[in-house]
Amino acid sequence: MGAEEDVSAGRGPSGVARRAIRTTLCACGAFYVCLYGLDRPVAATYALFAVVSMAALSRIPGTGDQRAAVLVRTLPVAWLLLTAGTFLAVRTWTAVAGMLLFGFAIAFVAAAGPRAAGAAPGLQLLYILPCFPPYAPDTLGQRLGGATFGLILLILAEKFILPEPRGTTYRELAAGAAGTAARFAAELGRPPYTLPAAEVETARKTGESLRPLHVEEAERPAGPGLRDRALAHTGLGARTLLGRLVTLPPPPPGQPPHKTGQQLLETVGRSAAETGALLAGTGRATAEADALRRLREEVREAAEREPQPVTEVRGRRRAALLEVADAAVAFATAAELAVRGRRAPLPPGTDSGRFWYAGRRAPRLWWHRLAAHAGPRSVHFQNAVRISLALAAARTLAGVESLPHGFWAMLAVLSLTRTTVSQTKATVRQALAGTLLGALLAAGILALVGGHTTVYAVILPAVMLVAFTVGPVRGVGWAQGMFTLVVSFVFAQLAPVTWRLAGVRLMDVIIGSTVGVVFGLLAWPRGAQTELHRAVALLLAREAETVEATTAAVVAGRRDTAPDDRALQLALSLAESAYAQRQSEPRAPVTGAPDWQAAMITGHHVLWGSRRLLARAGPDLGPGNGERLSGRADGVAARMRGAAQRAATIPSADGSHGSGAAAVGAAAEPAAGLGGGGGAGGGAAQVPEVVAPSEFFAAQTWLDSLALDVERVLAPYRAPDPAGADSTDGAAPRPPRSS
């Protein structure tokens, strides 16, 4: 088995031990009942391997109840795979074709989130096991019955045996962020109308806690369903709201804030508190969010009716307050969708493009997610191609060479192949060493005990418990060595064996490992690293294009309530999936990569702001203000393209950037005039006092916030001590504010 279970949050030694106990009880219990109680060796084999596949090979995140729910949903899929494998075993070529088809489909479904990805290896094994000779469709009933019996025992064990406590949910984290936002809104309504440094740091920490990387895998809202999409949107809305509150510019010195602005800020605070209660399950009302929507529209309409132009101080303050209100409204809308699902209708006036998934049924949302990744630029597509080709090659070798127990070779491919060739090689070296030692020990025991099956029956549970406890903690070498003992003692009870069985196991693992290394070398050997650099570079370039196009429309006074931003949305989706996979791959301690997460958050801010501005575009800004705004947009877009060039350059292990560094070196230095946005801790942009229409200041505030976002993207390049930063390939070394 692969050592794929990290000893990380929620997966410490105690969690491994609980899982090992459940796996051993279910696997041995089902095996002994079918073999010795019912005298059904075929059913016993499938019962044991069904449990092992879904409990040991699979890594379904979450608590026992969460894993049990996933297992219940995968039962029909397991029946389909067992049936297909049984009938396709009639010929080698049909079995190989089936392996290509099912292998790709199962691996590709990992795009649906951590739980689907966690279940995929076990489902692969449920096809692999029956697709080998003998071709025996008459045993299909025993195969299905045994596997179902084992999986039902596992479902019950997950729910009732040694259950784990559930950690902090994402909804609870978002509810906490809502409470923080409500407190900030109240504080910003009192002199000196800014947040102290301690609260700015609180905002940063609260925003960081909502990053998917810092959330337990089982609690990450990464699935394609409506509630998961809405919950991810809720977290992003909370981070955006905190960031907008932190950077809210104060009123002019010596002047009290405008009454309407104060009212808007107070309503934001009440709406945030109400949203927090909704997420925490202590409230169901949405009256304050509805009131905020109405007040926001009233303020916008009043701004449009107000004699134009207006002064810069008034225009920037009002635009920033509307940004805060818009973030609070988006936060409340997403939270209601996350809590109520399809029963939550979109309020009138809501941007349907931002919440396009509202009211959609699960099949359509699944199709949308999978279709977005159906191409060679998606890491999910790359992984599916790599593993399906490797499994098909192993099945071809096993069929052509008539390997005894050939499914062990495919199991080695499945459990040892990683997303990078360097990781696969390192895993294979450890696995071969462990398998060799395990085979030697198994051969000695088989030669000593001979055909006394009672001995194997007695020691199997103890060996299995040690294998599933020690393997995930000590690494793949221990896992493969102990699993060699497990399968040797299992097959010694099914049929007479000799010490040569251990040699067969070693030979199959060598063949499977070789196939894994070959296809790891041929198919995207660098894993997500190259794709992440390419995807984020493309994302930043798309962001720059959208900034320029949106600003040009505002300058010209053009409205567009349904802009075509699909290219930006697709780039954002691919970048997010590549970033998620990159977190699971080993990384050398290098510097010279941007803050990936900040780049993706910037993409969301570009999308949201662009749609908002285009829906509210007003009159032509005139030559002076138009040129001023266009120049500002050109500066932000140029900064984004500089960051894109940086992102496209893959740093080497020594931190150098090769020939591309000179062309993008200037991107690491702050650009003049791009620090605008004003607010606590940020400093206002030093621009001449101007008077302009309200749309000018709304666009300028959006551009200022994007300038701050780009500074966060490039923050790792300016870290004074790279060794003190997070050197795991591009995580930000503590950005100044939460976004």
Buried (B, 14 or more C-beta within 10 A) or exposed (E): BBBBBEEEBBBEEEBBBBBBBBBBBBBBBBBBBBBEEBEBBBBBBBBBBBBBBBBBBBBBBBBBEBBBBBBEEBBEBBBBBBBBBBBBBEEBEBBBBBBBBBBBBBBBBBBBBBBBBBBBBBBBBBBBBBBBEEBEEEBBEBBBBBBBBBBBBBBBBBBEBBBBEBBEBBBBBBBBBBBBBBBBBBBBBEEEBBBEEEBBBBBBEBBBBBBBEEBBBBBBBBBBBBBBBBBBBBBBBBBBBBBBBBBBBBBEEEEEBBEBBBBBBBBBBBBBBBBBBBBBEEEEEBEBBBBBBEBBBEBBEEBBEBEBBBBBBBBBBBBBBBBBBBBBBBBBBBBBBBBBBBEBEBBEEBBEBBBEBBBBEEEEBBEBBBEBBEEEBBBBBBBBBBBBBBBBBBBBBBBEEEBEBBBBBBBBBBBBBBBBBBBBBBBBBBBBBBBBBBBBBBBEBBEEBBEEBEBBBEBBBEBBBBBBBBBBBBBBBBBBBBBBBBBBBBBBBBEEBEBEBBBBBBBBBBBBBBBBBBBBEEBBBBBBBBBBBBBBBBBBBBBBBBBBBBBBBBBEBEEBEEBEBEEBBBBBBBBBBBBBBBBBBEBBEBBBBBBBBBBBBBBBBBBBBBBBBBBBBBEBBBEEBBEBBBEBBBBBBBBBBBBBBBBBBBBEEEEEBEEBBEEBBEBBEEBEBBBBBBBBBBEBBEBEEBBBBBBBBBBBBBBBBBBBBBBBBBBBBEBEEBEEBBBBBBBBBBBBBBB
